[in-house]
Amino acid sequence: MKIVSVIGARPQFVKAATVSRIVAATDGLREVLLHTGQHYDDNMSQVFFDELSIPQPNYNLDIGSGSHGAQTGAMLRDIESVLVSESPDGVLIYGDTNSTLAAALAAVKLHIPVAHVEAGLRSFNRRMPEEINRVVADRISDILFAPTQTAVMHLEREGLKDNTVLSGDVMYDSILYYRHQLDADPDSHRLPDMPERYYLATVHRPQNTDNPDALSAIFAAFAALPCPVVLPLHPRTARYIAEYGIEPRNVRLIEPIGYLWMLRLLLDCEKALTDSGGLQKEAYLLGKPCVTLRTETEWVETVHDGWNEVVAADRERIEQAAAAPMPTAPRRNAFGDGHAADIIVNSLLNRL
């Protein structure tokens, strides 16, 4: 059996590394890896292939950036060409990016079964491109791998129960696998000259970066915090900081970094301050409190358990949440048992 796995952005590289490792060890299953090039900078892309030992992609479309329509259209055209050439038994997609949507559309129009890893997430904010991507991808996929019981509930309410598999979250598999490596060498992947105490932040969502009031409020809050903020700087954020004339204070700006370096920063920080979906979940899994710089979250389990506070781009609420004491509530095992990739691969073999 041959599957084409389509990836294009940082979170997808991490998820694919976990699943591809199981695929490679499974008899009767061959993977063709297709990289759309949605993230194309070495610090946003190649470093993940190198450090996570992901096989080099069989295809790299080098699509690059662009408007949502132009980028998705270019991906749809080129992915279709690869699928026609490869004629796979199934297409495996991840998450909620334009790469995800384009691959799902290309495959379904060619009558190739689609399997969606991390299906069923909902922010219920239709202004987020990611929400549109995931809703459409779920609707046209044949197998829906839901990471949590909440995701299963969403899919059942949308009439997709028969296509749904509760797999657990492959990011939990990844955390367990790579944390073991970091624990075995505590000094590895630690950036030099880090502050003794710091917050770890990521800011890249258009609702924050493209809004001068929101971005200014976030950086004003960072300036008022009791210890420095370490911020791997997304290219979009760098552009708008310059455009709006924001001078980051109490912030150490660093280049985008690889997954293992980011895990180390997260393990050593006080709290995470982020508008990223993945970092919210990783903080929860590693026992780090999180402050979410959005009006909603897909990972409601982290909020219900008291380890994540959703504060939007509100300066006062960011400062209060960052200064709040450590949570005392236990963290549930909401994301599976660390064997999501095994469940996914076995389901592919059985259902395709």
Secondary structure, 3 states (H helix, E strand, C coil): CEEEEEECCHHHHHHHHHHHHHHHCCCCCEEEEEECCCCCCCCCCHHHHHHCCCCCCCEECCCCCCCHHHHHHHHHHHHHHHHHHHCCCEEEEECCCHHHHHHHHHHHHCCCCEEEECCCCCCCCCCCHHHHHHHHHHHHCCEEEECCHHHHHHHHHCCCHHHEEECCCHHHHHHHHHHHHHHHCCCCCCCCCCCCCCEEEECCCHHHHCCHHHHHHHHHHHHHCCCCEEEECCHHHHHHHHHHCCCCCCEEEECCCCHHHHHHHHHHCCCEEECCHHHHHHHHHCCCCEEECCCCCCCHHHHHCCCEEECCCCHHHHHHHHHCCCCCCCCCCCCCCCCHHHHHHHHHHHHC
